Amino acid sequence: MARALELPGTAQALDRYGRRAGGVMVGGGLVCALAAGVALVSPGEPWTGDLVGALVAVGVLTLAAGAASWALARRMRRVLGSGTWSALPALSVRSLRTTEAVVLRSPAGDELWPLEVAAMRQRYEPLRPGPDGVMWWCGDPARGGVLAPPGGGALLWARPVRHRRARRRIVEQAERTGILGRAALAQPQERPEPDRHVRGPVPAPRVSLVKPPESDVSGAPTYERLAAHAARQAVTQSQTRMQPQPQPQSQARTRARRPEADVREVAWWRVRSLRRVAGVGRLLGALALCAATLAAVLLRLDGGSLMKLFVLAIVGVAALAVAGYQLVTGGLPAVRSMARAARSPVLVLRRYVLLHDPQNGVPVLVLFPDHGGGHALPEGLLSLLPPGTAKDPRRGLPPEPTGTVELRGWRDFSPEGLAVVVARVGERALWPAELYRPSSGAASAALLARLAPPQAPAQTSTSSLSKPRIT
């Protein structure tokens, strides 16, 4: 078995983590240098002390955060360079003592490892394993190690939960979900092949309606297997994230969002989701900052305040330039192609299975022919933009994990021959995060393996839970 760091996806993820840590350190150093420059240029001004103090505080905190991340990246490299990945059943648990915890079932299947995730909520949330989740693990559960979603494309550091009572409570919560009785998983034995895009005509997807051999049923991405996996994922938020105490009824209520306009009847800028894709909100925010700064300058404030507003104006103009460039070069072409696809007269009906990519939480429609049985193989995959809010990104997705979807598009194509396709379930459009991808190819096979990891032929033992290791 290859070392964990020898997998291309893992090596790239670790390099990204290290570059991000180095960038944070460089940013902190630049802020400290800016503070020194301000102190040298304007030593006697009344506003100098406050501005320099604020810059120094921000710079020191940024340097400390970058140094901690850099040290953690080196620790990850040592662990990944000396160990191998293991695919283990995983469950996310929230406890009173630990903000976020993951419970892994040991490879032998008779012990549970409660681990505390050392990552910010923004990084962990898209990778949070569900009730039927799988995580890759490399390390020692008694000292800590690296967690990753299947594929090893995003890395998290996890350490053992130290408090004995907290460990016992977390393990008891996980035991009630039946994690010990879940099927064994196929282990990552081989190195993934690099994705190769072939330019030229794209062959029509081949769809097999023949039942695969009995030995391949557990691993083949058939409609029956993926639909069962999607049904296990389709649980309420309270079941996915086990809270120590029930939420008050006032907090449980969610206000229904106003339905967005239909792009087939109105211009794209009147559709809420397309405005977000284009980046209209960022542009308007930068414009508002520039307008507020200009209005403050026109009020003839004193020299000290004008100097602060001058710095704010530079930030506003830079944000306006970046937002405008992104809107013109990326946002407008994307939303125009989506609008053309949604208005296409060609309609294709397909069965879908709704799953979520464990690497980033993106919802993915796995598309099957509208006829055939449970042993049909997928025809294509369509990654979707989360339609909800930042706090509830899954709001607005189809309520059922399986069903029938309308596909429109095939008007705009990438140089690789991939098409822009828009899905519609009922009266709601589901906007694509990526181009429509046929199920054939290395990239599609890797995505399917992440969405529903294949199971090993043998089932694990459902023996009673042993005591968790206390360190």
One Martini backbone bead per residue (centre of mass of N, CA, C, O) as a GRO file, in nm:
protein
  471
    1MET     BB    1   0.097   0.035   0.022
    2ALA     BB    2   0.071   0.355  -0.003
    3ARG     BB    3   0.153   0.633   0.104
    4ALA     BB    4  -0.025   0.904   0.177
    5LEU     BB    5   0.175   1.119   0.036
    6GLU     BB    6   0.170   0.965  -0.257
    7LEU     BB    7  -0.085   1.091  -0.308
    8PRO     BB    8  -0.177   1.344  -0.505
    9GLY     BB    9  -0.411   1.471  -0.340
   10THR     BB   10  -0.254   1.493  -0.071
   11ALA     BB   11  -0.011   1.660  -0.163
   12GLN     BB   12  -0.176   1.903  -0.264
   13ALA     BB   13  -0.320   1.968   0.004
   14LEU     BB   14  -0.060   2.020   0.169
   15ASP     BB   15   0.049   2.247  -0.008
   16ARG     BB   16  -0.187   2.439   0.034
   17TYR     BB   17  -0.162   2.461   0.338
   18GLY     BB   18   0.128   2.574   0.341
   19ARG     BB   19   0.078   2.824   0.162
   20ARG     BB   20  -0.135   2.950   0.346
   21ALA     BB   21   0.048   2.982   0.590
   22GLY     BB   22   0.263   3.156   0.450
   23GLY     BB   23   0.068   3.386   0.366
   24VAL     BB   24  -0.008   3.469   0.652
   25MET     BB   25   0.277   3.546   0.745
   26VAL     BB   26   0.329   3.759   0.529
   27GLY     BB   27   0.090   3.939   0.604
   28GLY     BB   28   0.183   4.000   0.893
   29GLY     BB   29   0.454   4.132   0.812
   30LEU     BB   30   0.331   4.363   0.639
   31VAL     BB   31   0.171   4.496   0.866
   32CYS     BB   32   0.417   4.560   1.043
   33ALA     BB   33   0.562   4.731   0.827
   34LEU     BB   34   0.337   4.942   0.803
   35ALA     BB   35   0.357   5.042   1.094
   36ALA     BB   36   0.649   5.142   1.070
   37GLY     BB   37   0.597   5.342   0.837
   38VAL     BB   38   0.392   5.523   0.981
   39ALA     BB   39   0.581   5.603   1.220
   40LEU     BB   40   0.799   5.742   1.030
   41VAL     BB   41   0.621   5.948   0.864
   42SER     BB   42   0.407   6.009   1.132
   43PRO     BB   43   0.511   6.083   1.447
   44GLY     BB   44   0.316   6.356   1.536
   45GLU     BB   45   0.048   6.247   1.499
   46PRO     BB   46  -0.256   6.178   1.658
   47TRP     BB   47  -0.323   5.903   1.482
   48THR     BB   48  -0.070   5.716   1.498
   49GLY     BB   49  -0.100   5.543   1.753
   50ASP     BB   50  -0.364   5.395   1.685
   51LEU     BB   51  -0.281   5.276   1.409
   52VAL     BB   52  -0.025   5.127   1.498
   53GLY     BB   53  -0.157   4.948   1.714
   54ALA     BB   54  -0.354   4.803   1.526
   55LEU     BB   55  -0.145   4.688   1.325
   56VAL     BB   56   0.022   4.526   1.529
   57ALA     BB   57  -0.202   4.342   1.631
   58VAL     BB   58  -0.274   4.217   1.359
   59GLY     BB   59   0.011   4.115   1.283
   60VAL     BB   60   0.064   3.928   1.526
   61LEU     BB   61  -0.183   3.746   1.496
   62THR     BB   62  -0.120   3.653   1.207
   63LEU     BB   63   0.156   3.531   1.266
   64ALA     BB   64   0.057   3.321   1.472
   65ALA     BB   65  -0.138   3.171   1.288
   66GLY     BB   66   0.069   3.095   1.069
   67ALA     BB   67   0.268   2.939   1.254
   68ALA     BB   68   0.066   2.722   1.347
   69SER     BB   69   0.000   2.613   1.064
   70TRP     BB   70   0.290   2.540   0.984
   71ALA     BB   71   0.338   2.334   1.211
   72LEU     BB   72   0.099   2.150   1.131
   73ALA     BB   73   0.202   2.081   0.848
   74ARG     BB   74   0.458   1.932   0.946
   75ARG     BB   75   0.305   1.718   1.107
   76MET     BB   76   0.145   1.602   0.873
   77ARG     BB   77   0.388   1.514   0.702
   78ARG     BB   78   0.496   1.303   0.897
   79VAL     BB   79   0.243   1.124   0.908
   80LEU     BB   80   0.197   1.083   0.594
   81GLY     BB   81   0.499   0.971   0.543
   82SER     BB   82   0.452   0.704   0.759
   83GLY     BB   83   0.162   0.644   0.652
   84THR     BB   84  -0.169   0.524   0.599
   85TRP     BB   85  -0.468   0.482   0.464
   86SER     BB   86  -0.801   0.466   0.619
   87ALA     BB   87  -1.122   0.341   0.578
   88LEU     BB   88  -1.381   0.478   0.791
   89PRO     BB   89  -1.628   0.487   0.988
   90ALA     BB   90  -1.827   0.789   1.042
   91LEU     BB   91  -1.907   1.045   1.303
   92SER     BB   92  -2.078   1.327   1.398
   93VAL     BB   93  -2.012   1.508   1.710
   94ARG     BB   94  -2.164   1.704   1.967
   95SER     BB   95  -2.030   1.858   2.254
   96LEU     BB   96  -1.978   2.022   2.552
   97ARG     BB   97  -1.650   2.013   2.544
   98THR     BB   98  -1.659   1.970   2.233
   99THR     BB   99  -1.723   2.124   1.947
  100GLU     BB  100  -1.580   1.892   1.765
  101ALA     BB  101  -1.658   1.552   1.664
  102VAL     BB  102  -1.513   1.228   1.579
  103VAL     BB  103  -1.619   0.898   1.499
  104LEU     BB  104  -1.428   0.602   1.482
  105ARG     BB  105  -1.388   0.294   1.341
  106SER     BB  106  -1.209   0.044   1.369
  107PRO     BB  107  -1.074  -0.191   1.164
  108ALA     BB  108  -1.187  -0.432   1.350
  109GLY     BB  109  -1.487  -0.326   1.471
  110ASP     BB  110  -1.452  -0.297   1.824
  111GLU     BB  111  -1.388   0.023   1.813
  112LEU     BB  112  -1.389   0.361   1.937
  113TRP     BB  113  -1.286   0.696   1.814
  114PRO     BB  114  -1.253   0.991   1.983
  115LEU     BB  115  -1.235   1.307   1.805
  116GLU     BB  116  -1.085   1.622   1.777
  117VAL     BB  117  -1.130   1.902   1.583
  118ALA     BB  118  -0.865   2.114   1.437
  119ALA     BB  119  -1.093   2.346   1.323
  120MET     BB  120  -1.265   2.548   1.155
  121ARG     BB  121  -1.589   2.567   1.067
  122GLN     BB  122  -1.548   2.636   0.761
  123ARG     BB  123  -1.373   2.373   0.706
  124TYR     BB  124  -1.555   2.143   0.838
  125GLU     BB  125  -1.848   2.155   0.730
  126PRO     BB  126  -1.808   2.022   0.435
  127LEU     BB  127  -1.671   1.746   0.590
  128ARG     BB  128  -1.901   1.641   0.740
  129PRO     BB  129  -2.013   1.356   0.857
  130GLY     BB  130  -2.260   1.149   0.838
  131PRO     BB  131  -2.450   0.871   0.923
  132ASP     BB  132  -2.285   0.738   0.645
  133GLY     BB  133  -1.994   0.803   0.684
  134VAL     BB  134  -1.657   0.875   0.552
  135MET     BB  135  -1.311   0.840   0.657
  136TRP     BB  136  -0.984   0.928   0.647
  137TRP     BB  137  -0.694   0.771   0.814
  138CYS     BB  138  -0.383   0.909   0.976
  139GLY     BB  139  -0.258   0.752   1.265
  140ASP     BB  140  -0.293   0.806   1.622
  141PRO     BB  141  -0.552   0.794   1.851
  142ALA     BB  142  -0.359   0.877   2.107
  143ARG     BB  143  -0.213   1.149   1.942
  144GLY     BB  144  -0.294   1.173   1.641
  145GLY     BB  145  -0.418   1.306   1.316
  146VAL     BB  146  -0.547   1.254   0.985
  147LEU     BB  147  -0.816   1.391   0.811
  148ALA     BB  148  -1.032   1.274   0.535
  149PRO     BB  149  -1.184   1.255   0.265
  150PRO     BB  150  -1.246   1.080   0.012
  151GLY     BB  151  -0.916   1.110  -0.155
  152GLY     BB  152  -0.742   1.336   0.010
  153GLY     BB  153  -0.826   1.665  -0.063
  154ALA     BB  154  -0.863   1.716   0.259
  155LEU     BB  155  -0.730   1.852   0.568
  156LEU     BB  156  -0.732   1.727   0.914
  157TRP     BB  157  -0.688   1.776   1.250
  158ALA     BB  158  -0.674   1.518   1.508
  159ARG     BB  159  -0.765   1.463   1.851
  160PRO     BB  160  -0.799   1.340   2.143
  161VAL     BB  161  -1.020   1.300   2.387
  162ARG     BB  162  -0.939   1.366   2.719
  163HIS     BB  163  -1.205   1.335   2.856
  164ARG     BB  164  -1.360   1.076   2.991
  165ARG     BB  165  -1.662   1.163   2.995
  166ALA     BB  166  -1.672   1.266   2.707
  167ARG     BB  167  -1.595   1.003   2.569
  168ARG     BB  168  -1.832   0.834   2.676
  169ARG     BB  169  -2.060   1.009   2.557
  170ILE     BB  170  -1.977   0.992   2.260
  171VAL     BB  171  -1.981   0.685   2.232
  172GLU     BB  172  -2.278   0.644   2.309
  173GLN     BB  173  -2.395   0.806   2.075
  174ALA     BB  174  -2.266   0.633   1.848
  175GLU     BB  175  -2.383   0.354   1.928
  176ARG     BB  176  -2.689   0.432   1.870
  177THR     BB  177  -2.638   0.439   1.542
  178GLY     BB  178  -2.473   0.169   1.447
  179ILE     BB  179  -2.157   0.175   1.369
  180LEU     BB  180  -2.069  -0.127   1.436
  181GLY     BB  181  -2.277  -0.251   1.196
  182ARG     BB  182  -2.129  -0.160   0.967
  183ALA     BB  183  -1.988  -0.194   0.684
  184ALA     BB  184  -1.729  -0.269   0.521
  185LEU     BB  185  -1.444  -0.121   0.362
  186ALA     BB  186  -1.281  -0.021   0.103
  187GLN     BB  187  -0.950   0.019   0.048
  188PRO     BB  188  -0.681   0.235  -0.031
  189GLN     BB  189  -0.459   0.063  -0.247
  190GLU     BB  190  -0.452   0.268  -0.481
  191ARG     BB  191  -0.343   0.481  -0.706
  192PRO     BB  192  -0.450   0.746  -0.862
  193GLU     BB  193  -0.535   0.848  -1.162
  194PRO     BB  194  -0.487   1.076  -1.379
  195ASP     BB  195  -0.646   1.326  -1.536
  196ARG     BB  196  -0.772   1.308  -1.878
  197HIS     BB  197  -0.821   1.525  -2.135
  198VAL     BB  198  -1.019   1.498  -2.432
  199ARG     BB  199  -1.016   1.625  -2.725
  200GLY     BB  200  -1.322   1.647  -2.879
  201PRO     BB  201  -1.542   1.432  -2.936
  202VAL     BB  202  -1.818   1.314  -2.757
  203PRO     BB  203  -1.926   1.039  -2.644
  204ALA     BB  204  -2.181   0.857  -2.584
  205PRO     BB  205  -2.332   0.738  -2.329
  206ARG     BB  206  -2.309   0.434  -2.161
  207VAL     BB  207  -2.582   0.211  -2.095
  208SER     BB  208  -2.647  -0.028  -1.842
  209LEU     BB  209  -2.916  -0.289  -1.787
  210VAL     BB  210  -2.733  -0.502  -1.671
  211LYS     BB  211  -2.660  -0.722  -1.451
  212PRO     BB  212  -2.414  -0.759  -1.259
  213PRO     BB  213  -2.206  -0.930  -1.117
  214GLU     BB  214  -2.212  -1.054  -0.802
  215SER     BB  215  -1.913  -0.951  -0.723
  216ASP     BB  216  -1.997  -0.627  -0.813
  217VAL     BB  217  -2.238  -0.509  -0.649
  218SER     BB  218  -2.092  -0.354  -0.408
  219GLY     BB  219  -1.922  -0.151  -0.623
  220ALA     BB  220  -2.133  -0.071  -0.809
  221PRO     BB  221  -2.304   0.225  -0.942
  222THR     BB  222  -2.599   0.171  -0.882
  223TYR     BB  223  -2.911   0.269  -0.830
  224GLU     BB  224  -2.966   0.103  -0.577
  225ARG     BB  225  -2.711   0.181  -0.411
  226LEU     BB  226  -2.732   0.496  -0.427
  227ALA     BB  227  -3.020   0.520  -0.314
  228ALA     BB  228  -2.955   0.399  -0.037
  229HIS     BB  229  -2.741   0.608   0.037
  230ALA     BB  230  -2.926   0.859   0.012
  231ALA     BB  231  -3.133   0.771   0.229
  232ARG     BB  232  -2.924   0.782   0.466
  233GLN     BB  233  -2.857   1.092   0.426
  234ALA     BB  234  -3.169   1.165   0.461
  235VAL     BB  235  -3.158   1.382   0.716
  236THR     BB  236  -3.184   1.564   0.969
  237GLN     BB  237  -3.005   1.792   1.143
  238SER     BB  238  -3.051   1.663   1.428
  239GLN     BB  239  -2.939   1.379   1.339
  240THR     BB  240  -2.657   1.463   1.236
  241ARG     BB  241  -2.648   1.672   1.493
  242MET     BB  242  -2.586   1.594   1.807
  243GLN     BB  243  -2.749   1.728   2.067
  244PRO     BB  244  -2.751   1.770   2.408
  245GLN     BB  245  -2.986   1.980   2.346
  246PRO     BB  246  -3.270   2.100   2.268
  247GLN     BB  247  -3.410   2.319   2.076
  248PRO     BB  248  -3.582   2.576   2.067
  249GLN     BB  249  -3.872   2.653   1.907
  250SER     BB  250  -3.786   2.938   1.805
  251GLN     BB  251  -3.517   2.826   1.662
  252ALA     BB  252  -3.658   2.607   1.469
  253ARG     BB  253  -3.764   2.823   1.314
  254THR     BB  254  -3.819   2.888   0.959
  255ARG     BB  255  -3.812   3.109   0.714
  256ALA     BB  256  -3.948   3.148   0.425
  257ARG     BB  257  -3.852   3.185   0.112
  258ARG     BB  258  -3.859   3.362  -0.159
  259PRO     BB  259  -3.932   3.298  -0.458
  260GLU     BB  260  -3.774   3.285  -0.743
  261ALA     BB  261  -3.734   3.371  -1.043
  262ASP     BB  262  -3.798   3.300  -1.381
  263VAL     BB  263  -3.575   3.291  -1.645
  264ARG     BB  264  -3.796   3.236  -1.874
  265GLU     BB  265  -3.945   3.537  -1.798
  266VAL     BB  266  -3.678   3.679  -1.712
  267ALA     BB  267  -3.415   3.832  -1.631
  268TRP     BB  268  -3.129   3.740  -1.473
  269TRP     BB  269  -3.113   3.990  -1.258
  270ARG     BB  270  -3.396   3.871  -1.118
  271VAL     BB  271  -3.219   3.636  -1.011
  272ARG     BB  272  -3.081   3.551  -0.722
  273SER     BB  273  -2.869   3.330  -0.797
  274LEU     BB  274  -2.739   3.482  -1.043
  275ARG     BB  275  -2.637   3.723  -0.885
  276ARG     BB  276  -2.442   3.558  -0.710
  277VAL     BB  277  -2.274   3.437  -0.940
  278ALA     BB  278  -2.186   3.716  -1.068
  279GLY     BB  279  -2.133   3.941  -0.823
  280VAL     BB  280  -2.325   4.181  -0.743
  281GLY     BB  281  -2.288   4.214  -0.436
  282ARG     BB  282  -1.988   4.293  -0.438
  283LEU     BB  283  -2.019   4.544  -0.613
  284LEU     BB  284  -2.221   4.699  -0.431
  285GLY     BB  285  -2.043   4.704  -0.178
  286ALA     BB  286  -1.810   4.868  -0.303
  287LEU     BB  287  -1.981   5.111  -0.383
  288ALA     BB  288  -2.077   5.183  -0.096
  289LEU     BB  289  -1.796   5.238   0.022
  290CYS     BB  290  -1.719   5.467  -0.171
  291ALA     BB  291  -1.963   5.652  -0.113
  292ALA     BB  292  -1.916   5.684   0.194
  293THR     BB  293  -1.633   5.806   0.174
  294LEU     BB  294  -1.707   6.051   0.000
  295ALA     BB  295  -1.914   6.174   0.197
  296ALA     BB  296  -1.710   6.217   0.430
  297VAL     BB  297  -1.521   6.408   0.279
  298LEU     BB  298  -1.745   6.632   0.212
  299LEU     BB  299  -1.766   6.711   0.535
  300ARG     BB  300  -1.494   6.829   0.632
  301LEU     BB  301  -1.283   6.686   0.784
  302ASP     BB  302  -1.022   6.636   0.950
  303GLY     BB  303  -0.706   6.530   0.893
  304GLY     BB  304  -0.711   6.261   1.046
  305SER     BB  305  -0.973   6.150   0.914
  306LEU     BB  306  -0.878   6.174   0.621
  307MET     BB  307  -0.654   5.962   0.641
  308LYS     BB  308  -0.840   5.725   0.705
  309LEU     BB  309  -1.022   5.761   0.450
  310PHE     BB  310  -0.799   5.713   0.247
  311VAL     BB  311  -0.755   5.416   0.317
  312LEU     BB  312  -1.051   5.332   0.266
  313ALA     BB  313  -1.054   5.416  -0.034
  314ILE     BB  314  -0.846   5.213  -0.132
  315VAL     BB  315  -1.008   4.965  -0.057
  316GLY     BB  316  -1.263   5.028  -0.225
  317VAL     BB  317  -1.130   5.045  -0.505
  318ALA     BB  318  -1.009   4.761  -0.505
  319ALA     BB  319  -1.279   4.610  -0.468
  320LEU     BB  320  -1.410   4.726  -0.725
  321ALA     BB  321  -1.207   4.614  -0.929
  322VAL     BB  322  -1.235   4.314  -0.862
  323ALA     BB  323  -1.545   4.287  -0.898
  324GLY     BB  324  -1.552   4.386  -1.192
  325TYR     BB  325  -1.365   4.175  -1.315
  326GLN     BB  326  -1.529   3.923  -1.229
  327LEU     BB  327  -1.790   4.001  -1.374
  328VAL     BB  328  -1.679   4.020  -1.669
  329THR     BB  329  -1.502   3.744  -1.691
  330GLY     BB  330  -1.711   3.537  -1.520
  331GLY     BB  331  -2.009   3.603  -1.443
  332LEU     BB  332  -2.153   3.674  -1.711
  333PRO     BB  333  -2.092   3.418  -1.880
  334ALA     BB  334  -2.222   3.218  -1.682
  335VAL     BB  335  -2.520   3.331  -1.666
  336ARG     BB  336  -2.577   3.328  -1.971
  337SER     BB  337  -2.544   3.022  -2.010
  338MET     BB  338  -2.760   2.941  -1.804
  339ALA     BB  339  -2.998   3.087  -1.935
  340ARG     BB  340  -2.983   2.938  -2.205
  341ALA     BB  341  -3.026   2.656  -2.088
  342ALA     BB  342  -3.306   2.711  -1.946
  343ARG     BB  343  -3.434   2.802  -2.248
  344SER     BB  344  -3.426   2.541  -2.369
  345PRO     BB  345  -3.628   2.326  -2.568
  346VAL     BB  346  -3.463   2.094  -2.468
  347LEU     BB  347  -3.585   1.792  -2.312
  348VAL     BB  348  -3.462   1.586  -2.037
  349LEU     BB  349  -3.529   1.280  -1.883
  350ARG     BB  350  -3.430   1.184  -1.546
  351ARG     BB  351  -3.287   1.007  -1.313
  352TYR     BB  352  -3.213   1.061  -0.961
  353VAL     BB  353  -2.930   1.106  -0.729
  354LEU     BB  354  -2.875   1.254  -0.413
  355LEU     BB  355  -2.558   1.382  -0.332
  356HIS     BB  356  -2.247   1.436  -0.136
  357ASP     BB  357  -1.951   1.584  -0.131
  358PRO     BB  358  -1.702   1.527   0.108
  359GLN     BB  359  -1.493   1.762   0.028
  360ASN     BB  360  -1.740   2.021  -0.002
  361GLY     BB  361  -2.070   1.962   0.001
  362VAL     BB  362  -2.160   1.921  -0.280
  363PRO     BB  363  -2.418   1.876  -0.475
  364VAL     BB  364  -2.515   1.566  -0.652
  365LEU     BB  365  -2.623   1.450  -0.964
  366VAL     BB  366  -2.715   1.127  -1.040
  367LEU     BB  367  -2.764   1.002  -1.366
  368PHE     BB  368  -3.038   0.827  -1.514
  369PRO     BB  369  -3.229   0.654  -1.686
  370ASP     BB  370  -3.585   0.655  -1.720
  371HIS     BB  371  -3.507   0.359  -1.754
  372GLY     BB  372  -3.504   0.085  -1.563
  373GLY     BB  373  -3.346  -0.051  -1.303
  374GLY     BB  374  -3.139  -0.104  -1.023
  375HIS     BB  375  -2.884  -0.188  -1.237
  376ALA     BB  376  -2.826   0.076  -1.336
  377LEU     BB  377  -2.610   0.298  -1.478
  378PRO     BB  378  -2.464   0.581  -1.504
  379GLU     BB  379  -2.462   0.876  -1.724
  380GLY     BB  380  -2.426   1.125  -1.513
  381LEU     BB  381  -2.294   1.444  -1.378
  382LEU     BB  382  -2.419   1.712  -1.142
  383SER     BB  383  -2.310   1.989  -1.007
  384LEU     BB  384  -2.420   2.205  -0.741
  385LEU     BB  385  -2.550   2.484  -0.617
  386PRO     BB  386  -2.618   2.598  -0.326
  387PRO     BB  387  -2.945   2.734  -0.260
  388GLY     BB  388  -2.897   2.851   0.005
  389THR     BB  389  -2.764   2.955   0.281
  390ALA     BB  390  -2.499   2.983   0.488
  391LYS     BB  391  -2.652   2.824   0.727
  392ASP     BB  392  -2.846   2.676   0.482
  393PRO     BB  393  -2.744   2.531   0.192
  394ARG     BB  394  -2.985   2.295   0.149
  395ARG     BB  395  -3.191   2.486   0.089
  396GLY     BB  396  -3.389   2.381  -0.203
  397LEU     BB  397  -3.366   2.103  -0.231
  398PRO     BB  398  -3.471   1.817  -0.292
  399PRO     BB  399  -3.671   1.630  -0.076
  400GLU     BB  400  -3.574   1.391  -0.246
  401PRO     BB  401  -3.317   1.160  -0.323
  402THR     BB  402  -3.527   1.075  -0.544
  403GLY     BB  403  -3.608   1.101  -0.907
  404THR     BB  404  -3.716   1.349  -1.137
  405VAL     BB  405  -3.547   1.524  -1.408
  406GLU     BB  406  -3.482   1.824  -1.577
  407LEU     BB  407  -3.300   1.881  -1.883
  408ARG     BB  408  -3.110   2.168  -1.993
  409GLY     BB  409  -2.923   2.256  -2.304
  410TRP     BB  410  -2.654   2.218  -2.514
  411ARG     BB  411  -2.508   2.515  -2.615
  412ASP     BB  412  -2.258   2.513  -2.422
  413PHE     BB  413  -1.897   2.464  -2.454
  414SER     BB  414  -1.611   2.329  -2.386
  415PRO     BB  415  -1.305   2.232  -2.501
  416GLU     BB  416  -1.377   1.928  -2.386
  417GLY     BB  417  -1.711   1.896  -2.438
  418LEU     BB  418  -1.862   2.030  -2.209
  419ALA     BB  419  -2.179   2.102  -2.075
  420VAL     BB  420  -2.441   2.321  -2.021
  421VAL     BB  421  -2.656   2.237  -1.743
  422VAL     BB  422  -3.000   2.244  -1.635
  423ALA     BB  423  -3.192   2.182  -1.357
  424ARG     BB  424  -3.536   2.049  -1.284
  425VAL     BB  425  -3.750   2.048  -0.991
  426GLY     BB  426  -4.027   2.127  -1.075
  427GLU     BB  427  -4.013   2.487  -1.011
  428ARG     BB  428  -3.698   2.444  -0.967
  429ALA     BB  429  -3.385   2.560  -1.015
  430LEU     BB  430  -3.061   2.398  -1.072
  431TRP     BB  431  -2.750   2.516  -1.045
  432PRO     BB  432  -2.444   2.485  -1.176
  433ALA     BB  433  -2.102   2.427  -1.072
  434GLU     BB  434  -2.071   2.246  -1.326
  435LEU     BB  435  -2.028   2.056  -1.575
  436TYR     BB  436  -2.139   1.818  -1.762
  437ARG     BB  437  -2.065   1.469  -1.675
  438PRO     BB  438  -1.979   1.192  -1.778
  439SER     BB  439  -1.934   0.870  -1.638
  440SER     BB  440  -1.695   0.862  -1.801
  441GLY     BB  441  -1.396   0.841  -1.643
  442ALA     BB  442  -1.181   0.929  -1.391
  443ALA     BB  443  -1.334   1.163  -1.254
  444SER     BB  444  -1.608   1.018  -1.221
  445ALA     BB  445  -1.505   0.774  -1.062
  446ALA     BB  446  -1.396   0.937  -0.821
  447LEU     BB  447  -1.665   1.071  -0.744
  448LEU     BB  448  -1.828   0.810  -0.695
  449ALA     BB  449  -1.639   0.704  -0.469
  450ARG     BB  450  -1.703   0.943  -0.277
  451LEU     BB  451  -2.014   0.935  -0.261
  452ALA     BB  452  -1.993   0.591  -0.266
  453PRO     BB  453  -1.832   0.387  -0.101
  454PRO     BB  454  -1.711   0.093  -0.129
  455GLN     BB  455  -1.766  -0.230  -0.031
  456ALA     BB  456  -1.688  -0.494   0.126
  457PRO     BB  457  -1.773  -0.820   0.110
  458ALA     BB  458  -1.738  -0.814   0.403
  459GLN     BB  459  -1.860  -0.813   0.726
  460THR     BB  460  -1.879  -0.684   1.019
  461SER     BB  461  -1.870  -0.699   1.340
  462THR     BB  462  -2.135  -0.688   1.612
  463SER     BB  463  -2.000  -0.632   1.857
  464SER     BB  464  -1.934  -0.518   2.140
  465LEU     BB  465  -1.835  -0.249   2.310
  466SER     BB  466  -1.545  -0.117   2.380
  467LYS     BB  467  -1.325   0.046   2.542
  468PRO     BB  468  -1.196   0.337   2.533
  469ARG     BB  469  -0.916   0.502   2.489
  470ILE     BB  470  -0.706   0.633   2.747
  471THR     BB  471  -0.474   0.936   2.756
   0.00000   0.00000   0.00000
